[in-house]
Amino acid sequence: MRVGTTVVRAVNGLTARWAAASGGGTVFSAAGVWPLLAFLADGADGPARAELAAALGLPAEEAAGAARELLAGMAGMSGLDTALGVWTKRTLELREAWAAGLSADTHGVLTGDPAADRAALDAWAVRRTGGLIDRMPVQVDKGTELVLASALAMRMRWLAPFDEWPLDTAYEPWAAAERLGLRRSGVQLDRIGVADTPDGFVTELRVLGGNALDVHLLLGEERMTSGQVLGAGIGILDGAHRVVPGGRLPYGEPGPGVSVTKVRCERPQPPRLDVTTVAYDMTASHDLLELHRLFGLTTARDASQGHFPGVSDFPLAVGSAEQATMAKFGALGFEAAAVTAFGMGAAGPPPPRRHVTTEIRAAFDRPFGFLALHRHSRLVLAAGWVTDPLPFPTYSWEDDQ
């Protein structure tokens, strides 16, 4: 099943807004949060329902169907593993209509023993991400009535691998200690492009994986913020910004980190693209309630009353909402994962029980952004900002000299 344009733009829109609210080195996945918000919106009422719909970018009555479309579409993407899970106390009855919108194998049970429940939830996170994430990012105690979680893990190998070299950079924080640089050269000039955006020029490098999962590296002007650069990358995907491809770039320095020159060679050769970037391995944790307005969770946090009568007759409020993420970019490929979880507790008194050749050189040698996405749908699965590349490794044979 293919993910429709409307859903892709809604998810990517949340990615752009999250990027604008973030700062520093980080990695996050709006695609991991969005379906959970959608299922909550489907079961919410009142102000909580309106706020969640605004965060989703879709009407609440369309949310559950869109979430199922997104999850089914991602399940069909090669190199991407996704999962949805919901755990409830035995005494909590879910509304039949809401539960029917989830897969039959998603429902688990909370025992009320925090240690045992924590161990089971962590094991689910490990299993569903192939060990890339080792914990369920949710607070579990005796008052936890329901946990709603998603897992996402992507792995790809580059169509053309990089070579590893010590990074040569003038950016002082990275030059202070030798970093693991990655280089490669090829004739496909369209892999690089420069966009003129309202916030400044942005250079985009598309690094293609063998399973239609790609990573786009984004280098903006030095004055631009991470949110502006990543937002520009989303705009490029949506067609909002025109990109001048490598083969049409003028000579000189047409974009951040890019130079286009004429070079002499011994025999006729096609134009070439030489790329330098860095290897990175990063993790991040996000408390979504710190950005409750961004995610439409302002009212849903209020435990003085229930907000999700479409989920259960039992009054529920969102007690915790967190995401654990990682991303690793190396010479041979890329992998990223995210586990997102909402913990819901009791809210207010329980109601009565009812039903609920030119040579182009591109150097990403200072902080830059990345978008990991599905090539055909342009759905962004993970995004981040690189501020601390991996150090260049010390090999044992060097110590013997």
RAJODA-V92273 format. One record per residue. N is the residue number from 1. OMEGA is omega in whole degrees, -180 to 180 (* if undefined). Layout:
BEGIN
n: {N N}
omega: {OMEGA OMEGA}
END
This chain:
BEGIN
n: {1 2 3 4 5 6 7 8 9 10 11 12 13 14 15 16 17 18 19 20 21 22 23 24 25 26 27 28 29 30 31 32 33 34 35 36 37 38 39 40 41 42 43 44 45 46 47 48 49 50 51 52 53 54 55 56 57 58 59 60 61 62 63 64 65 66 67 68 69 70 71 72 73 74 75 76 77 78 79 80 81 82 83 84 85 86 87 88 89 90 91 92 93 94 95 96 97 98 99 100 101 102 103 104 105 106 107 108 109 110 111 112 113 114 115 116 117 118 119 120 121 122 123 124 125 126 127 128 129 130 131 132 133 134 135 136 137 138 139 140 141 142 143 144 145 146 147 148 149 150 151 152 153 154 155 156 157 158 159 160 161 162 163 164 165 166 167 168 169 170 171 172 173 174 175 176 177 178 179 180 181 182 183 184 185 186 187 188 189 190 191 192 193 194 195 196 197 198 199 200 201 202 203 204 205 206 207 208 209 210 211 212 213 214 215 216 217 218 219 220 221 222 223 224 225 226 227 228 229 230 231 232 233 234 235 236 237 238 239 240 241 242 243 244 245 246 247 248 249 250 251 252 253 254 255 256 257 258 259 260 261 262 263 264 265 266 267 268 269 270 271 272 273 274 275 276 277 278 279 280 281 282 283 284 285 286 287 288 289 290 291 292 293 294 295 296 297 298 299 300 301 302 303 304 305 306 307 308 309 310 311 312 313 314 315 316 317 318 319 320 321 322 323 324 325 326 327 328 329 330 331 332 333 334 335 336 337 338 339 340 341 342 343 344 345 346 347 348 349 350 351 352 353 354 355 356 357 358 359 360 361 362 363 364 365 366 367 368 369 370 371 372 373 374 375 376 377 378 379 380 381 382 383 384 385 386 387 388 389 390 391 392 393 394 395 396 397 398 399 400 401}
omega: {-179 177 -177 -177 -178 -180 179 -179 178 180 180 176 176 175 -179 -179 177 178 -179 -179 -177 176 179 180 -177 171 -178 -179 174 178 176 -179 -168 -179 178 176 -179 179 176 179 -180 -178 -176 172 175 -178 -180 180 -180 -180 178 178 179 179 180 -174 179 174 -177 -179 178 -168 -176 178 178 178 178 177 180 -178 179 179 180 179 180 -179 179 179 -179 175 180 178 175 179 173 -180 -180 170 -179 -178 -180 179 177 173 -176 -178 -179 -179 -179 178 178 178 -175 -175 -176 -169 174 -174 170 -175 -173 174 -174 -179 180 180 178 -180 -179 -180 177 179 177 180 179 -177 -175 178 -179 178 -180 174 -174 180 173 -175 -179 176 -178 174 -177 180 179 -178 -174 172 177 -172 172 176 -179 177 -180 178 179 171 -178 172 176 -177 176 168 180 179 170 -178 174 -175 175 -180 -166 179 178 -178 -177 177 -174 -177 180 179 178 -179 169 -177 -179 -176 -178 -174 -177 177 -179 178 180 179 174 -176 180 -179 -179 180 179 176 -179 173 178 178 -170 174 -176 -178 179 169 -175 171 176 176 -173 178 180 172 -173 -179 -175 177 177 180 179 -178 180 175 176 178 176 178 177 179 -178 -179 -179 -180 179 -180 174 -176 -175 -177 -179 179 179 177 -178 180 -172 -178 179 177 -174 170 179 -177 170 -179 177 177 -175 -179 -177 179 176 174 -176 175 176 -175 172 174 -177 172 177 179 -170 175 178 173 -177 171 -174 -180 174 177 -172 179 179 -175 176 -174 -175 -180 -176 178 -173 -176 179 177 178 -178 -172 -180 177 177 -178 171 -180 -177 -175 171 -180 -180 178 178 -174 175 172 -174 173 175 -179 -178 -178 -175 -174 -177 -173 171 180 179 177 170 -178 -177 173 174 -176 -179 -179 180 179 180 178 178 173 -177 176 178 -172 * 157 177 177 177 179 -177 174 -170 171 -174 -177 179 174 173 174 -169 174 -170 -171 -180 -176 175 178 -177 177 180 -180 -178 -173 178 -175 -179 178 174 175 -174 172 -177 -174 -178 179 -180 -177 -176 *}
END
